[in-house]
Amino acid sequence: MQLRKEFLRIPAILAMALALAGCQSPTDAGNGQETATHTVTLNFYPGRTETRAMAHGQTFTPPVPQMSGLFPAPLPQSPAFLGWRMGDATFDPAVPVTSNITLDARWDETAATAIDLGGVAGNTVIHRAFAYLNAAPAGTCYILALGGDLRVGGGALVLGADIALRGHDDNDAPVVKVPAGGTLVMRAGSAIRGNATSDGPFGGGVTVHGTFIMEGGAIHDNSSAGWWGGGGVFVLDGTFTMQGGAIHGNSSARGGGVSVHNGTFTMEGGAIHDNSSAWDSGGVSINSGGTFIMKDGAIHGNSAARGGGVNVFIGTFIMEGGTIHDNYTVAEEGWGGGGVFLNVGTLTMRGGAIHGNSAARGGGVDVFNGTFIMESGIIHGNSAEMGGGVNVGFDRTFQISNGVIYGTDAGAGLANTATQGGGALNGAAQRGTFDNGTFTPTPNAPNLTQTNYTIRVQNGQLVDADGNVITP
């Protein structure tokens, strides 16, 4: 049948798989004793493989998946599942598992049955197909192959719980594109993963020109070779709101996790973690007029040559809450900004904490070029050669009206440290200011340009740990 031909001829670089992660494998209880475990590998079809851990001697009942392919009308269609094979034989679920085994799903695409979407609401066939899949009974497993990247338009599309979009390791497009006017809502339990794009102005996992609302789920293990990066997410003139979930394990030349290019990313929860970049911005890149507003959540465990957590290049970063922690730089050239690298832009810190980051300069924040305004928050436990907490480049601006930058005089876990000076703050020129003027931070520190002592400011005045104003 035509369906079989179209399914088999989907270009590899455009192939994607959609699977419900809720397709769990029921097993027998066994005797409850601690035994050796074996791996059951399930090959649903090329591009989708899952594994299960089974105790020795336990029986295994594999899932009964359904496959839905989006092809020319009628859409979608479901090929018949013929069962699981182990080698050349049909798998018998009554036989105990005593070693590692591999099972291959068998499909009969010539016996495909069209799924009736006539009673399903939606603006387009794609919307109706997703609505159908989102309403599927728990335990039902779908594999959805798309003959191209998924372009979200014509209203909101919901990537429902336990649905995963999987890309390809040599693609020329992201897994999902949200054009202007389109909206994608990503729910808990869903995933966008496993895509690698070649050079081009788009992200590895998602490119957003419209609206993306991430309520949960994960965008992970994607990569982009494009100069503006966005291994996981590339926001280009669009808006991305992250309320939960995780963006992790992605990589690119810039913005391993997220790249915001003349768009807006609002982080209200969730985590951007363990992403990497060969150049700058392991976690987040804010560039070309982009804005990143961090209200809550965490950016942690990311790495890059500079700006392990965040890099601001001609952009705006507003930190109102959350944490930026345990990010680091890996370059040997002495680049800085383990937590944040500020390069031609503005960082306004109104709350939250920057801690546990490391770099050659500015373990917490490196003001290479731009303005750092600290209105509240805490910077602690970072490390560097110079400026463990904050490093301010020559003739750059750092202004603090409220907040604490701990020095080497603080206790374990709080102290910012620097091997060559400036545990709390290192500056190349006297441009560090409190909003009532420039002055020495403690009686024991000769000037503001380099100090190992804790800087604690309330309402524009330097105070001690008890809140008493320190007179220089």
N, C-alpha and C positions, 0 to 999 in steps of 0.2 A: 504494500500500500504506500501511498504518497507519504504518509506520516513517518514510516520507517526510514525512507530516504532522507527526509528533511532532518530528522533527529540525528542520523548518523553523519550528516554533512555540515553540522554546525561548526564553523571555524573554531579551531582550538583556542585561538587568542581571544575569542569572544564568548567562550562557553562559561556558564555559571551554574552552580548547583544551589538549590534551596532545600534545606532539610530541617525537619522539626527535631530540635535537640531533645524534645520530650519523648522521642522514640526509645524508651529504655527497654532493656532486655530482661524479661522475667526469667527467673531461675528457680530451681528447687532449693529448699532450705538446706539439704544435706544433713550431716550428723552434728553440725555445730562445732566441730573440732578445728583447731588451728592446723592448717595444712599448707602445702606449697600451692602457689598460684600459677596459672597459665594464661596466656594471651590469646583471645579470639579476635582475629582480624576480619572485619566485614567489608568487602568490596561491593558497594552498592552499584557503582558503574564508574568508568574512568573519570577521575576528578573528585570522587567522594569516597573516602575510606575512614572507618571508625574502628576503635578497638574496645574490647571489654576484658576485664580481669576476672578470671574464674578460679575458684578453689579446686584443687585436685580431686577428681572423682565426682564433681558436681555436674549435673546435666544442664544444658543450655538450650533455651528456646529463643531463636533469633526473632527480631521484629518482622512484621509483615508490612512492608512499605507499599506505598502507592506512588507512581511516577506521573507527574503532570508536565506536559510540554506546551509551551506557548508557541504556536505555529500559526500560519494563515488559517482563517476561520474553517471549521468551528474551533473555538478556544475555551478552556484548555482541553486537552485530551489525555486520557489515562491508559497507557499500555498495560497489558496484563502481566502480573507478577507470577512466574512459574515456580518459584521456590529457590532454595539455597543449595548450592553444590559444594562439595569438598573434593577438589580434584575432579575426577571424572564421574564421581558417584553422587547421588542425592544425599544430602546431609540428614542424618537421623538424630533428632533431638533427644531420643531416649538413651543414646549411648553416652556414658560419662566422659567428661573431658579429662584426659590424662597427659596431654602435651599441648604445646602451642599449635593452633590450627588456623587455617585461612578459609573463609567461606566467600563464594562469589554468587551474587544475585543473578538470576536468569529472568530475562524479560522477553515478552512476545509483542513487539511493537506493531506487528501486522494485525493483531487482535485488539487494537486500541478502541476504547469506548469514549465517546464525547461526553464531557460533563456539562450538563444543562445549566447555564448561568442566567436563564431567562427570568428567574425570580429573585436574582441577587441584585441589590441596588449598587449603583456606581456610575460615574461619568463615562468611563471607557471600559473596554474589555479587560485591560490590565487591572483597573480598580476592582472590577467585579470578580476577577480571578483571585486577587488578594483577599477580598472580603470572604470568598468561599473558603480559602485556605485558613484564614484567621478563625473561622467558625468550625473548623474540623474538630471532631471529638479528640479528647486527650488520648495519647498513645498511637494516633494515626501518624504515619510517617510519609511525608511528601518529598519528592525530589523534583525541583522545577528548573528546567533548562531554558535559558533565554537565548535567542539568536541574535544577541547584541547587548550593549550595555543598557541597563534599566534607566529609562528617562522618565522622571516623575513630573507629570504635568496635568492640567485639567482638574485641579482640586487636590485635597489632601489624600495621601496614600499612607496606610498604616502598616508598618512592618511588625506584625503581631508577635506575641510571646512564642518562643521556641521555634522561630523561623530563622534560618541562616542563609545568607547570600554568599556564595563562594566564587571568587574570581579565578584568574589563571596566572601562572608564573611568567608569562611573556605576552602581556596584553598591550593594546594601544589605546586603552580607555579605562577610566575608573569603573568600579562595580556599579556605582549609582551616580547619576547626574540629576540634580534638582534645578531645573531652569527657573528663570524669573517667573513668578506667579505660581510656581508649584510648591507643595508642602509635603515633607516626609516626616512622619512621627515614628520613632523607633522605641519599641516597648521592651521591658525587662525580659530577658531570656532570648532575645534575638541577637544576630551577629552579622557583621559584614567583614569578610576575612579572606586572606589568601590570594591577594591580587598584586601584581607587579606591573607597573606601567613604564613604557619607554618615554623618551624625552618629549615634553609637551606641557602646555599650561593647564595642568590638572593634577588632582591628587591621586594617590594610589587606591584608596578605598572609596572616598566620596568627594565629589565636587559640588559646591553649593552656590548657585546664583539666586536661589529663592529662599525658602525657609526650611530649616531642619530643626526638629525638636527631639532631643535625645532624652527620653524618660528613663531609659535603662538599656541593658544589653551591652555589647562589646564590639568595637571596631578594632580589629587586631591583625597583626602579621601581614600588613600590606606595605608596599614600597612604591616610591615614585622617583624617576630619574630626572624629572623636570627641575629647572633651576630654582623656581619658586617653591618647590617641594610640596609639603603636605603629604607625607607618607600615608597617614591615616585619613586626614580631612584637609581639604583645600577650600577655604571660603573666599570666593571671588565676587565681590559686590553683593553678597547675600548676608543672611543672618543665621547663626547657629546658637541654639540655647541648649546647654548641657545641664540637665537636672539630676542625672544619675548615670550609672553604668561606668564603663571604662574604655579608654582609648590607649591601647598598649601594644608593645612589640612591633611597632611600625618604624620605618626608616626612610630617609631621603637625604639629599644634599643640604636641604634647609627645611627646618620644621619637620623633624622626624615624626612627631605625633600630629601636630596641627600647624597649618599656615593660614594666616588671616591677611588677605591681600585686598585692601580697600573695602572691607566688610566689617561685620561686628560679630564677635563671639562672646557670649555671656555664660559664665560658668557658675552655676548655682549649687552644684553637687557633683558627686562622682570623682573619678581620678583619671589623670593623664600620666601614665607611668611606664617606665622601662622602654622608652622610645630612644632612637639614636639618630645622629646626623654626622655626616663626614665633615661638614663645615660648621654651620652655626645652628642654634636652636634645636637641641635634642627633643625637648618637649613641645614648645610653642614658639612660632615665629610670627611677629607682628610687624608687617611691612607695608609700605606704599599707601599710607593713610588708613591702615587697619586699626581697629580698636578691640582690645580684649578687656573685659570687665570680670574680675574674679570676686564673687561674693561668698563662695564656700567651696568645699572640695579640696583636692590635693593634687599638686604637680610634683612627682617624686620619682627618683631612680632613673632619670633621663641623663643622657650624655651627649657631648658635642665638643668640637674644637674650641668653641666659645659659646657662652650662654647655654650651659648644660640644661637648665630648666626652661628659661625664657630668653629670647632675644628680641629687642625692640629696635627696628630699623625704619625710621621715618613712620613711626606709629605711636599709639597711645596705650599705656597699660595702667589700669586703675585696679588696685588691690584693696578690696573692702573687707575681706575675710579669707578664711581657708589657710592652707599651708603650702609653702614651697620648700621641700626638704629632700636632703640626700641626693641631690643632683651633682654632677661633676663635669669638669672639662678634661679632655684627654690630649690636647695638643702640647708639643714640646716647645712651641715658640713663646710661651708665657702669656697666652690669651687668658682673659678673665671671665668673671661672671659665672661662678658655679651655680648660683641660684638664678640671677638675672644679669644679663649683659645689656646695658643701655647704650645704644649707638644711634644718635640723631633721633631723638624722640623724648617722650616724657613718661616717667614712672611716678604715679601718685599712690602712696601707701596710706590707707585710711584704717587699716586693721589687719588682723591675721598675723602670721609668723613666717619668717624666713630663717630656716635653721638646718644645720647638719650638712650644708653644701661645701664643696671644695673646689679651688681653682688656683692658678698661679697668682692672679691678682683678683681682689674682690671676691672672697669665698662666698659671701652672701649676695652682694651687689657690686658690679663694676660700672661706674659712670664714665665710660670711655668718651662719650660725646652726647650731651643732652642735659636734662634737668631731672633731678630726683627730689621730690617733695614728700617728706615724711610727716603726715598729720597724726598718725597713731600706729600702733603695732609694735612688734618685738622682732629684733634681729639677734639671734644667739646661736652659739655652738657651731659656727662656720670656721673654716680654716683656709689659709692661703700663705704665700710667701710675703705678700704685702697687702695690708687691708683685709684682715680676716673677716670682719663684718661688712665694711664698705670701703671701696677704693674709688677715689674721685680723681679723674684725669686732670691734666693741666688746664687751668682756666675754665673748668666746668663748674656746674652749680649743684650743691646739695643744701637743701633747706629743711630744717626740722622744727616743728612747733609742738609736737607731742610724740611720745614713744620712747623706747629703750633700745640702745645698742650696747650689749654687754661686752666688757673688756676682759683682759686676762685676769683681772682681780675678782671676777665672778667665780662661783663654784662650778664643780664638774657638771657638764651637760649644758651650762649656760654660757661659759666663756667662749668668745671668739678669739682665735689665736692666729698669729702670723710669725713666721720664722725670721723675717727681715724687718719687722716693725709694723706698728699700726694694728694691734689686735682688734680694737674696736673700729678705728678709722684711719685710713691713709689717704693723704691728699697731696697733689703736686703743687697746689697754690692755695692761698687763703681765700677760698670762695665758699667754704662751708659756713652757713649762717643759721642762727636761730632767728626767729622772726622779730626779735627786738635787738638784733645786731650780732656782729661777730665777736666772740670772746673765747678765752681759754676754757676748756671743758671742766677741768678740775685744778685746784691749786698746785697739784703735783705735775701737771702736764705743761710743757713750755708753750705750746700753741695748738691750734685746732687741726693743723695739717697732718699731724700724726700723733695718735694717742693709743696707749694700751688700756686706758681706764674706761670704765663704764660711762656711757653718755645717757643720762636719764633726764628727759625734758617734759615739763608740764606747762601748758599754756605759754609756751615761748620762753620759759625760764628753766635754767639748769637746776636740778634738785638732787638731793641725796636720796638714799633708800627709804628714808622716813618722810619724804616729801618736803623737806626744808630747802629753801632756796639757797643755792651756793653763790656767793659773791666773789667774782674773779679778783 
